[in-house]
Amino acid sequence: MSRALVTGGSGTIGGAIACTLAAMGHHVYVHAHGQLARAEEVTAAIVAAGGAAEVVRFDITNAAQTEQALAQMLAMGPIQILVNNAGIHDDAVMPGMRQAQWTSVIDVSLNGFFNVTQPLLLPMIRTRWGRIINISSVAAVMGNRGQANYAAAKAGLHGAARSLALELASRGITVNTVAPGIIASPATETVFPKEVIKELVPMQRAGQPEEVADLVAFLASERASYISGQLISINGAMA
């Protein structure tokens, strides 16, 4: 049984990924920072279904706190599957964007990626098997008004993942990035009414969290061992 960490596991997509990985037989760490109760719900659902999961809580923008939390997990053995899913929005058009909005979004998606990933690499390398999957966004592929900070943060993952894939390729570790489009969630229902989705998405519907989770689960499997350094969009033909 491989051990998997899903950052932002309390979110809609993160929760679906955690549940799908657990159903594949992995022991899943469901990470949360602010939404602890939601992470506990995801974990309880996994356990009720016969899976193995536990909640971990730490601030991925705090390098020292993250390192301490990861050290506790690594004491039980290496993490061989890492899903960097955590991210936040703080939208504003750039002429009106505050520096704090830019910095906070970059901090979670990009600096958080480094803080979580780097300490896990050497233990993963020693096993000569691993899967690192980063969750980006269609905003990083095609841009989006009011989201220069979010697009920049997620696009940064593309370059980091490509470089890391080259560094780890000979060690049996793959690194890929998944870029979802509009995915159904309580948040997107208010932002994207059905008529707007029909206009934006050629498939004329929002994607389901489970569809993203299935793609991530495949990339985390043995069958995807020759896929690395890739940016894979799942957006209903938006881009």
Salt bridges, closest charged atoms under 4 A:
GLU41 OE1 - ARG38 NH1 3.60
GLU54 OE2 - HIS27 NE2 2.82
ASP91 OD1 - HIS89 ND1 3.77
GLU211 OE2 - ARG205 NH2 2.90
